Amino acid sequence: MPTVLVVDDSAVDRRLVAEYLKVDQDLHLEYAVHGAEALEKMESQLPDLVVTDLIMPEVDGLELVAAVRNRYPLVPVILMTSKGSEEIVVRALQSGAASYVPKHTFARRLLSTVQNVLAVSRRQRRHSRLMECLTKTRCVFQLENKAALVHPMVTYLQERATHLGVCDESDATRIGVALEEALANALYHGNLEVGSELRGEDDQAYHSLIAQRCQTPPYCHRRVHVRAELSRDEALFAIRDEGNGFDPASLPDPTDPANLEKASGRGLLLMRAFMDDVGYNDAGNEVTLIKRRAAPPPTSDA
Amino acid sequence: MPHVLVVDDSSVDRRLVCELLRRQSRWTVEDAANGVEALARMKGSSPDLVLTDLNMPVMDGLELVHAIRQHHPGVPVILITAYGSETLATEALKRGAASYVPKSQLAERLVDTMEEVLALAHADRSYERLIGCLAKTRFTFLLENDPALIDPLVDLVQRMVAGMDLADFSGRLRVGVALKEALLNALFHGSLEISKEEMQEVQHSLLDDKDLSLVEQRRSQPPYRDRRVFVDVTLSKTEARFVIRDEGPGFDVTTIPDPNDPGALEPEQGRGLSLIRTFMDDVLFNDTGNEITMIKRREQDEQPQPSTDA
C-alpha cells in the first residue's frame, strides 16, 4: 500500500486533497502542516511520494523539494500550485520536483498524476535494485568522432562504476573527469590530430579545423574504441584512438610541479590524480585507466 | 556551433536579443518576426533551439510551441516572458516549452539557460546514439529470489537488443518472453522448488496481485532462502547469449523430448520451455539440468553492417 505524505498549511486544502486521493483505496495518506514537519515525519517513516503546497511557513515547498532530493533521492515530490506561483514552480521543477498540479485542475488531474508518478518511481526503484545485483560487466564501444557522444559515454561508465560499488558519488565525479579527459584526448588529438595550441589562441580556427577534419579522410573514418571491464573490486577503462600515437616516454613528468602549468600535462595530471593506475601502450594510442575499490566489500549476511 | 532561431514581433527586442547572443555566446543567430515565419524557416533547416516571445500577432508563442512539438519534436523551445504573461507562460511550459527566461533577466540568464537546455536535449538523443555504438557487452548478475527483479532485467535486455539492432520489434518481444520464462523457471522451479501444480496457484495469485504466501514462505526458509540465480548476458552485433543457472536440484535433461518431434509441443517442462525453444535459435542444458544456455542470432533479413573492427 503506497503512502502519500500531503504537506499543506491550510486545513481546507488538506481535506480537499484527501477527498480526491481517497478515491484510490490503495493509497494511504499522511499529513504535515509545513516542510519542517514533513521532514520530521520522513525521518521516522519514508512515504512513497510527497505532495506539497509551495507557500508555507517554516520550510516552504521549494526548500522541501531541495531537502527531499538531497536526503531521500528516491522519493518523488509533486507540487500543488496556484495562480501567481509560476516562477517558483519552474524553480522547484528545476531543483528536482517530479511534477505539478494546478489547484483548479485537482478534480481532473490530481489522482492520475499521483498514480503516474508512483508507477514511474516504482519502475526506477526496481531498476536500481536490479543493478545492485550486478556483479560484473564489460562493454566495448566504437565511437564516431562526435563531441556529443563523450558526455553520455562518461555518464554510462560512471553509472556502471557506481552500481558496482567501485566508487562512491564523489569518486564518480572524479572518475568522470578523468574519463572525459581521456576521451577528448583520443578524439581531438588522436583521431582528428588537432593540437591544443590553437585553443584559447583562436577558438574560431580551432572549432572550424575540428569541423573540417570530421568530414575529411583519413580523420573522418577513425573511431575511438572504448573497452570497460568492471567488477565489485576494480574498474578498468581502455581508450584507444586510430591516430598516430606518440612516444609515451616524451610525456612531461606530471609529478614535477614545474609541469603543472603546461597544457599537455593537465589531462594526464587529472587522470593520475583520480585513478589508481594510468598506463599507455607502446604506440601511445591507447590509455588504460584503473580504479580500485577503496573500502573492502561489505559482507552480505542478508 | 549551435544555431538558434529568435522569434519576436518587436524589431527592437529582436535586435537586443540577437546582439546579446552575438556578443556573449558561441551561438549563431537567425531571427523571425512571428510564428508563421519561424515555421517557414524551420522547413529549410532546423535550428538547435528556438527562443520565442509569447505575445505576437499572427501565430503567438503558444501556438508556435504547439506546432514545433508536432512537427519538430527534437527542437527545444525557450520562452521569453514579460511581466503579466505568467499564465500564458505556464500554459506554454505545459504544452512543451523547455524553459523560460524573464525579459528583465536576459543579460544574466539567457545564455546559461540555452546551454543547459541544449545539453539536456542532446543527452536524450545521445543515449540512443551511444547504445548504437555498442559493439559488445556483458552483464553478470547474482539475483536474490525476488520475482520483482525479473521485469527490470528483461526490460534492460530488450532495450539493449533494440539499441544494438539485433532484432526488430517482434524479435525483441520474443527474446523478452523467452528470457522471462527462463528466469521464472530458475527462480520458482529451481531455487524455490515450487512444483508444477503449485506453480499454477502461484501464477493465479501473480495475476491477481494477491499475497504470494507459498513463495514468501520458501523465500524465508533454508535451504531455499540462501540460493541465488546466476544470470550472464552477452550481446554482440551478431548474437545474444544468455546463461541462467540456479542452485536448485536441477532435473533429468534426458526427459526433454526432441524439439523436432511434433509430439513435443507439450513437453514435460510445460509451456515455458516450448516458448523458449520456439523463440531462441539454440537452447542447451548442462548435465545436471540447473543451467540453461539460450542463443538468439541476429535476424537474417537485416544487412550485415560494415565492420570497423581494428
Boltz contact constraints between the chains, C-beta under 6 A:
constraints:
  - contact:
      token1: [A, 86]
      token2: [B, 86]
      max_distance: 6.0
  - contact:
      token1: [A, 86]
      token2: [B, 90]
      max_distance: 6.0
  - contact:
      token1: [A, 126]
      token2: [B, 148]
      max_distance: 6.0
  - contact:
      token1: [A, 126]
      token2: [B, 152]
      max_distance: 6.0
  - contact:
      token1: [A, 127]
      token2: [B, 152]
      max_distance: 6.0
  - contact:
      token1: [A, 130]
      token2: [B, 149]
      max_distance: 6.0
  - contact:
      token1: [A, 130]
      token2: [B, 152]
      max_distance: 6.0
  - contact:
      token1: [A, 130]
      token2: [B, 153]
      max_distance: 6.0
  - contact:
      token1: [A, 133]
      token2: [B, 141]
      max_distance: 6.0
  - contact:
      token1: [A, 133]
      token2: [B, 142]
      max_distance: 6.0
  - contact:
      token1: [A, 133]
      token2: [B, 143]
      max_distance: 6.0
  - contact:
      token1: [A, 134]
      token2: [B, 141]
      max_distance: 6.0
  - contact:
      token1: [A, 135]
      token2: [B, 140]
      max_distance: 6.0
  - contact:
      token1: [A, 135]
      token2: [B, 142]
      max_distance: 6.0
  - contact:
      token1: [A, 136]
      token2: [B, 140]
      max_distance: 6.0
  - contact:
      token1: [A, 137]
      token2: [B, 139]
      max_distance: 6.0
  - contact:
      token1: [A, 138]
      token2: [B, 138]
      max_distance: 6.0
  - contact:
      token1: [A, 139]
      token2: [B, 137]
      max_distance: 6.0
  - contact:
      token1: [A, 140]
      token2: [B, 135]
      max_distance: 6.0
  - contact:
      token1: [A, 140]
      token2: [B, 136]
      max_distance: 6.0
  - contact:
      token1: [A, 141]
      token2: [B, 133]
      max_distance: 6.0
  - contact:
      token1: [A, 141]
      token2: [B, 134]
      max_distance: 6.0
  - contact:
      token1: [A, 142]
      token2: [B, 133]
      max_distance: 6.0
  - contact:
      token1: [A, 142]
      token2: [B, 135]
      max_distance: 6.0
  - contact:
      token1: [A, 142]
      token2: [B, 308]
      max_distance: 6.0
  - contact:
      token1: [A, 143]
      token2: [B, 133]
      max_distance: 6.0
  - contact:
      token1: [A, 148]
      token2: [B, 122]
      max_distance: 6.0
  - contact:
      token1: [A, 148]
      token2: [B, 126]
      max_distance: 6.0
  - contact:
      token1: [A, 149]
      token2: [B, 130]
      max_distance: 6.0
  - contact:
      token1: [A, 152]
      token2: [B, 126]
      max_distance: 6.0
  - contact:
      token1: [A, 152]
      token2: [B, 127]
      max_distance: 6.0
  - contact:
      token1: [A, 152]
      token2: [B, 130]
      max_distance: 6.0
  - contact:
      token1: [A, 223]
      token2: [B, 308]
      max_distance: 6.0
